[in-house]
Amino acid sequence: MNELIGKDIVVRTVTLYHVGRFVEISPDGFLVLDDAAWVADTGRWSTFLTTGKANEVEPFPGRCYVSLGAVVDVCEWSHALLRDVK
């Protein structure tokens, strides 16, 4: 997963979705994201991934830490980061 450092990613966890710039994996087991947002409603997952459009978005004001134990999957995000509340 280190090959994704510096890239924009979408992280699907057991309960939530996060989009942001992958900074590092912390020593205590967290994915560290900059310019991140929590996505409460993606709509259709495939549409979200192909268009970058979400129904509900809440940007983080600073860094976001996502526990590796909660991660289901990670993929590259090829759209603008989601920085506006929606």
Beta strands, then each sheet from edge to edge (+ up, - down):
strand 1: 8-13
strand 2: 17-25
strand 3: 30-41
strand 4: 56-59
strand 5: 64-67
strand 6: 71-76
sheet 1: 4+ 3- 2+ 1- 6+
sheet 2: 4+ 3- 5+
end
